[in-house]
């Protein structure tokens, strides 16, 4: 088991609801800063390494959902501990073999600076590669969701789209979303916080109230 | 500075942006005008500002005298 020496600093990992750690990084689209994405949503994701099969399938699928994400005001930003030259060669290779253009920038994080800031390296899996992490960052650059997958398991793009839809629906309508929610499904009305509001809940028009704490409603079309 | 090549010439995106700045615009305005992602415009504008080709005042970017000369010299 890894131990931390007394007095050694432990990197503070990002947390939901807190500002995303700022960075400036070399990417396949030039030097970018986190603040360059301010005002829009950002999905920052890491992959273990260029020219590896699972990562290649993921890049192809991220490219496929990129137009859907852009329609939702979301940009993609990839990252791995590889050089810009490696990224460029891999992106060109994907285009050559799979006829898929990678439209998003990829951070060349050779010094692991951004990976460390975001806790993307899981030493139990690999000390030299980033795991499959996804950070959904909102227009105010607050971390709104995080997904961590192991090296062996490719991510589910439908879930990433669903997650973005759920977060944006929450922001727009002040509601929560139930398990397996999809756009068009009923949403959860936040539970009442006072005894009076709980008593009123069952009488509120336009909601399906199973009990005072469990109520759903349709969103306007 | 990726938008300025080692020989001092500008990358195509930087050329397009300084052409667009013949009329001063915000980063969002350039983005809309050129149909580019906002992050690309912001990062390129930052480098153009570091190269003293554009200057920003209250969120509006305009060509400097050097920038104007550079635009006029573009093919």
Contacts between the chains, C-beta under 8 A, distances in Angstrom:
chain1	res1	chain2	res2	distance
A	29	B	39	7.8
A	29	B	40	6.2
A	29	B	43	7.5
A	30	B	2	4.1
A	30	B	3	6.5
A	30	B	40	7.8
A	30	B	43	5.5
A	30	B	44	7.1
A	30	B	47	7.4
A	31	B	1	7.9
A	31	B	2	6.4
A	31	B	43	6.2
A	31	B	47	7.2
A	32	B	39	6.2
A	32	B	43	5.2
A	33	B	43	7.1
A	33	B	46	7.9
A	35	B	42	7.8
A	36	B	38	7.5
A	36	B	39	4.1
A	36	B	42	4.3
A	36	B	43	5.1
A	36	B	46	8.0
A	37	B	38	7.6
A	37	B	39	5.1
A	39	B	38	6.9
A	40	B	38	6.4
A	75	B	37	6.2
A	75	B	39	6.1
A	105	B	39	7.8
